[in-house]
Amino acid sequence: MQLILKEKENYSLGIKELDEAIGGIKKGSNIMLIGPSMCGKEVILNHAMQGSLTGIKNAAIIVTTREPAMHMMERLKRNKSCSLSSKIGFVDCVSKSIQHETVENGNIRIVISPADLTSIGVKISQFIQDFFVKRNIQKIQVHFNSLSIILMYSNTQTVFRFLHILTGRIKEMGALGIYVVDSGVHSQQTIATMKQLCDGIIEVKFENDRNFIRIVGLSSLPTSWFEYKIEGEKLKIIGKKTSS
């Protein structure tokens, strides 16, 4: 079956088998991407970002709490995506804390630490003003890599209040929010609290030396578990999981 995404209505995750299974992601959706470390969650985010940047009226805002924005920009250049850089905004929560020499420019806005939620919100708003208002870019993805680190710096209720406002704005704009969470790090209560703000969940797991992914909540039923492998900066689906 060939998937036909309606440009004005849906976003693509950039992984053909999953996009076909759910029929695209509706505008205004907020999604939690949850799974253990070293399972390629960052690669999944990159697929979604690359897919969003191919459209004329598409952009991405990346809140990075794991590595300096300059490192991420360098990877884009190596992947020959530098021509798309004018449509990427990084909110860098790392460089100041590790004394990495990074200066603000058209692509990068710097925050002192992942604990400064007020400044993170301000920097996101600045990019939204640039992309959505000034440049009339109608489809914007907002990625948090990772929400787990932000939760380590602030208590659950503080982060919930911050995200409650942001996810509401994403819905209103018809944007797409994706929030990376490391499983096994937070209490079940914290995970349940964050899930209240999300329309769906992308789950990844590592089982019997194999990686699996599925989507819950963005279609009438959860998708099947798909086995995948990481090849460089790409995620390749191998097939559906055949056993429970």
Helices and strands as residue ranges (DSSP letters): E 10-11, H 16-22, E 25-26, E 29-35, H 41-53, E 58-64, H 69-78, G 82-87, E 88-92, E 108-110, H 117-128, I 129-134, E 139-145, H 147-153, H 156-173, E 176-182, H 188-195, E 200-207, E 210-216, E 226-231, E 234-240
